[in-house]
Amino acid sequence: MSHQTVIVLDFGGQYNQLIARRVREQGVYCEVKPCTTPLAELKARNPIGIIFTGGPGSVYDPAAPQADPELFRLGVPILGICYGCQLLAHNLGGRVAPAQSDTAREYGKTATHFDPDCKLFHGLPAESVTWMSHGDYMETVPDGFRLTARSAACPNVAIADEARGFYGVQFHPEVNHTEHGAAMLRNFLYEICGAAGDWTMEDYKERAVRRLREKIGDGRVLLALSGGVDSSVAAALLAEAVGPQLTCVFVDHGLMRLNEGDEVEAAFSQWDIRFIRVNTEERFLSKLSGVTEPEGKRKIIGEEFIRVFEAEAKQIGRVDYLAQGTIYPDVIESGAGDAAVIKSHHNVGGLPDYVDFKEIVEPLRMLFKDEVRQLGRELGLPEYLVSRQPFPGPGLAIRCIGEVTKEKLDMLRRADFIFRDEIAKAGLAGTMDQYFAVLTNLRSVGVMGDGRTYDYALALRSVTTSDFMTADWTRIPYEVLDRVSVRVVNEVPHINRVLYDITSKPPATIEYE
Ligand code: XMP
């Protein structure tokens, strides 16, 4: 039996993945499909509901993305958001027009009045704040629809044809600025689409294990394990499904954080799998010796990684399936723009070219990052593995400015551990998205005891971000920074100065190299 499915039809809006995540958070499976997806393909998914997303276009622009009119005859409830709402109105006989400057163009938090008799707003207060971002508005609404919400500037913030199950909102229920947005989506899913809430991670795990067993049969699977969340969870899922047929190659390049390699190894000892940890610290460090240029370091590490993996794969012999930890945001196809772009993401760059295998298995392809973490917990991976922050493939080499040496890496590992430890003790770990230490190449004079020191400066970096494309530096309380600083200079020889990085991205990047 498969899950009930809601389709999020993507018209190119900026919050489309967020809509899908919000739907799944309500226990309903959904998929994002480009608005150009053929009707037959959408019908084949047998959706219980369809959500039209927002988008940058204007429905009266001939080049704007359109919906197949047949969608309105499927008998499936539709919720149109922003552009999706205008599209609904436009297609069913209403009139959409550009808002005159001060009349109905709205942006930002907007006090909104709702009709609580509308199913979409059942059980919610009659007044609350919504998040608007639209330049067009509905001049006239189609026959059969009524107005179900208004703001001071706009009489038709929401429309509904409850007999046909069509609802449109000009605002964005998926963003947190809309006070009761989650409840509105819940109403759409449960009251209007009749969702059963059959999307749970426990259930997903069981189905995924079953599917993997069917697909893989008695084939052999090879996975390159980086120690990051995605490849670890992919490995755990495969271990559960086809343990004895699975080989995980964990290339420990010696550029991991304190104890990280041992933690990864320990986590996988619970399964009956072939776990190969290749300790290649010396090999990597000798290749990196004398290299100071950031891109040079990255290139060397990427290439060596592939060489090591290749050598291991050859020794293993027969491989039928190569597994990868690709996740849903990496494969969602965009619904707008001239060309649909599909990103193909490799956790470890460029792997498949040199290993002889039948097929790639990507067991996390349909999951968002937070779902991957949940699945990891469901599979019994320890919390420190599943909740870990992003860690770059080149590891500490790009956080150790200048030449990378074992001595410098060891200093950095200890200092980085102290920083993470103090953040955890202060209960702040959940409030920042990425935080780490960087060993700068700056040496300066200090005084310790009665003696002069001439040692390294450590930089602390912490950012708050939702997409890692832009980021703000985190306002860590001074007392916490102070504890880190005191511990680092006392516990880590040859660091005599601690700096806190107060640069956002842009203009800085998150990592230093
Ligand atoms: P930047 O430094 O570009 O980093 O602002 C953005 C995010 O990407 C991570 N990052 C990497 N992740 N391989 C990875 O898997 C890499 O080579 C790499 N470089 C940067 C970085 O940690 C941050 O989360």
Boltz pocket constraint, residues with backbone or C-beta under 6 A from the ligand:
constraints:
  - pocket:
      binder: B
      contacts: [[A, 347], [A, 390], [A, 391], [A, 392], [A, 393], [A, 394], [A, 434], [A, 468], [A, 505], [A, 508], [A, 509], [A, 510], [A, 511], [A, 512]]
      max_distance: 6.0
